[in-house]
């Protein structure tokens, strides 16, 4: 009985770790799209569109997407670009964060 609980905890932990890594890898995929179009005159609308695609893919894969760090960095980037201050730097920081966090 004791080993069963231990194995169950291990499996749950592994599943959470895998989901987290998968979410960061998807985030990197979408931030690469942003970096390729960083000089766009419509950067804000592009950011919103790509962010929306990212969230939809998380949802379609049944991955957690509420109150997670990988979404928080996207929301921060979108808000910074919306203000029009240091928009390119915000996109670059998002991509750098994703590059470090993805596996």
N, C-alpha and C positions, 0 to 999 in steps of 0.2 A: 504493500500500500504506500509506503513511504517513497519508494523509488518511482511509483506511478506519479505522485504529486510533483516530485522533482523533475521528471521528464516532461510533464505537462507545463510546468513553469518555464523550463528550458525552451520548449516549443513556442510558447507564447512570446517569450523574449526574442527568440530568433525571428518570429513573424513580424514583430514590431520593428526590429532592426532592419529587416529586409524592406519593409514598407517605407521606412524613413530614407533608406538609401535609394530606393526607386523614385521617390518624390524629388530628392535632390538631383538625381540624374535627369529626370524630366525637366526640372527647372533649368538645368544647364542647357538642355536641348533648345528650350525656348529663348533663353538669354542669348544664345548664339545667333538666333534669328534677329534679335534686337541689335546686337553689335554689328551685324552685317549691314543694317540699315540705319546706323547711328547718325548719319548726316542728312536724314530725311527732314524735309521742311514740316512735315506733319508727324513729328516724333511722338507727341502726346497721344494722338489717336492710334498710332501704331502700337504704342505701349499698352493702351487699353485693349486693343484687339488681341495682341499676343498674350497678355495676361488672362484674358477671357478664355482663349483657347487652352491655356495651361490648366486653368481651373476645371474646364469641361473635361479635359483628358483625365485629370485626377478623379473627378466624379465618375466618369465612365469606367474607370478601372477599379472603382470602389476603394480608392485610397483615401486616408484621412486628410481633410483639407480645412478643418476649423481649428483656429488657435494654434497654428504650427509656425515654426520659425521660417520655413521655406516660403510660406505665404506672406509673412510679415516683411521680409526683405523686398518682395514684389510690391506690396502696398506702400512701403516707404519710398521706393523708386517712383511709383506712379504719382504719389503726392508731390514729390520733389519736382518731377517733370511738369506737373500741372501748374506749379508755381512759376515755372519758367526759369528757375535759378539752377545753374550748374546741371542742366539736363543730361548732357553727355557724360559728365562725371558720375551721375547717379546710375546710368546704364552700365558704365564700366565697373562701378563698384558692385552692382548686382551680379554681373558676369564673373568678377573676381571671387565673390563670395561663393557662387555656385561652383566655380572651378575647384575651390578648396574643399568644399563640402561633399561634392560628388565622388563616387568611388570609381 
